């Protein structure tokens, strides 16, 4: 039973790590501005 609990915790931790990594590993300056986001229009 303890082994199953440890496996579940490890899988949950890995999932959180992957989500955290993908959320905050973007470009340093953010996304470049798009051409259709022109504020002059």
Backbone as ProteinMPNN parsed JSONL, in Angstrom:
{"seq_chain_A": "XXXXXXXXXXXXXXXXXXXXXXXXXXXXXXXXXXXXXXXXX", "coords_chain_A": {"N_chain_A": [[0.827, -1.2, 0.0], [1.946, 1.238, 0.77], [3.853, 1.55, -1.21], [2.29, 1.959, -3.5], [1.127, 4.406, -2.84], [3.433, 6.017, -2.754], [4.217, 5.857, -5.443], [2.027, 7.118, -6.657], [2.265, 9.699, -5.575], [4.751, 10.403, -6.649], [4.148, 10.387, -9.395], [2.231, 12.445, -9.47], [3.809, 14.6, -8.612], [5.641, 14.7, -10.72], [3.925, 15.402, -12.801], [3.124, 17.982, -11.948], [5.618, 19.24, -12.067], [6.175, 19.119, -14.844], [4.056, 20.681, -15.865], [4.635, 23.152, -14.608], [7.134, 23.674, -15.74], [6.497, 23.997, -18.476], [4.834, 26.211, -18.364], [6.445, 28.383, -17.568], [8.685, 28.548, -19.218], [9.066, 30.145, -21.453], [9.848, 32.613, -23.993], [12.393, 35.029, -23.162], [11.787, 37.766, -23.417], [9.097, 37.683, -23.722], [6.275, 37.095, -25.916], [6.685, 38.006, -29.365], [5.371, 41.09, -30.775], [2.306, 40.926, -32.595], [1.422, 41.382, -36.06], [-1.194, 42.185, -36.534], [-1.928, 43.468, -34.227], [-1.784, 46.238, -34.135], [-1.653, 49.29, -32.534], [-2.339, 51.741, -33.65], [-4.548, 51.581, -35.234]], "CA_chain_A": [[0.0, 0.0, 0.0], [2.842, 2.389, 0.823], [4.494, 1.674, -2.517], [1.304, 2.558, -4.406], [1.026, 5.813, -2.458], [4.652, 6.687, -3.206], [4.151, 5.965, -6.896], [1.033, 8.141, -6.986], [2.859, 10.993, -5.249], [5.801, 10.676, -7.631], [3.492, 10.728, -10.661], [1.646, 13.775, -9.301], [4.906, 15.564, -8.594], [6.158, 14.81, -12.083], [2.934, 16.161, -13.564], [3.251, 19.382, -11.543], [6.89, 19.728, -12.602], [6.031, 19.318, -16.288], [3.182, 21.843, -16.089], [5.381, 24.328, -14.196], [8.197, 23.884, -16.723], [5.937, 24.499, -19.721], [4.237, 27.532, -18.15], [7.411, 29.443, -17.331], [9.917, 28.397, -19.998], [8.881, 30.848, -22.716], [10.896, 33.548, -24.374], [12.759, 35.955, -22.092], [11.087, 39.038, -23.601], [7.696, 37.431, -24.025], [5.974, 36.855, -27.321], [6.836, 39.208, -30.186], [4.068, 41.657, -31.131], [1.744, 40.451, -33.856], [1.185, 42.459, -37.02], [-2.579, 42.679, -36.47], [-2.14, 44.138, -32.944], [-1.313, 47.599, -34.312], [-2.491, 50.196, -31.725], [-2.699, 52.938, -34.411], [-5.775, 51.348, -35.99]], "C_chain_A": [[0.87, 1.263, 0.0], [3.513, 2.632, -0.523], [3.547, 2.322, -3.525], [1.157, 4.051, -4.113], [2.257, 6.593, -2.918], [4.67, 6.864, -4.721], [3.177, 7.051, -7.325], [1.583, 9.539, -6.693], [3.956, 11.374, -6.244], [5.202, 11.076, -8.979], [2.859, 12.119, -10.591], [2.708, 14.858, -9.291], [5.509, 15.775, -9.968], [5.212, 15.618, -12.965], [3.027, 17.651, -13.233], [4.531, 19.986, -12.1], [6.791, 20.012, -14.096], [5.168, 20.538, -16.589], [3.919, 23.127, -15.735], [6.433, 24.687, -15.241], [7.626, 24.502, -17.996], [5.309, 25.875, -19.551], [5.283, 28.639, -18.137], [8.695, 29.297, -18.141], [9.791, 29.058, -21.366], [10.057, 31.741, -23.042], [11.152, 34.535, -23.234], [11.979, 37.271, -22.2], [9.607, 38.876, -23.871], [7.499, 37.17, -25.514], [6.194, 38.132, -28.126], [5.46, 39.773, -30.562], [3.596, 41.155, -32.491], [1.45, 41.638, -34.763], [-0.221, 43.021, -36.894], [-2.915, 43.31, -35.125], [-1.656, 45.595, -32.998], [-2.201, 48.562, -33.515], [-2.947, 51.44, -32.481], [-4.044, 52.791, -35.113], [-6.984, 51.569, -35.168]], "O_chain_A": [[0.562, 2.236, -0.688], [3.716, 3.777, -0.928], [3.976, 3.154, -4.324], [1.073, 4.863, -5.034], [2.131, 7.711, -3.418], [5.093, 7.906, -5.222], [3.46, 7.816, -8.246], [1.383, 10.461, -7.484], [4.071, 12.537, -6.631], [5.693, 11.999, -9.629], [2.943, 12.885, -11.55], [2.527, 15.916, -9.893], [5.849, 16.898, -10.339], [5.656, 16.426, -13.782], [3.009, 18.489, -14.135], [4.527, 21.129, -12.556], [7.276, 21.043, -14.561], [5.502, 21.339, -17.463], [3.841, 24.102, -16.483], [6.605, 25.856, -15.586], [8.212, 25.438, -18.541], [5.256, 26.64, -20.513], [5.028, 29.729, -18.649], [9.712, 29.883, -17.769], [10.36, 28.567, -22.34], [11.126, 31.636, -22.439], [10.257, 34.839, -22.445], [11.559, 37.826, -21.184], [8.933, 39.846, -24.217], [8.465, 37.043, -26.266], [5.923, 39.226, -27.632], [4.49, 39.022, -30.657], [4.391, 40.985, -33.416], [1.255, 42.759, -34.294], [-0.429, 44.213, -37.124], [-4.071, 43.661, -34.891], [-1.169, 46.119, -31.996], [-3.397, 48.646, -33.793], [-3.85, 52.136, -32.017], [-4.621, 53.789, -35.545], [-8.101, 51.413, -35.66]]}, "name": "protein", "num_of_chains": 1, "seq": "XXXXXXXXXXXXXXXXXXXXXXXXXXXXXXXXXXXXXXXXX"}
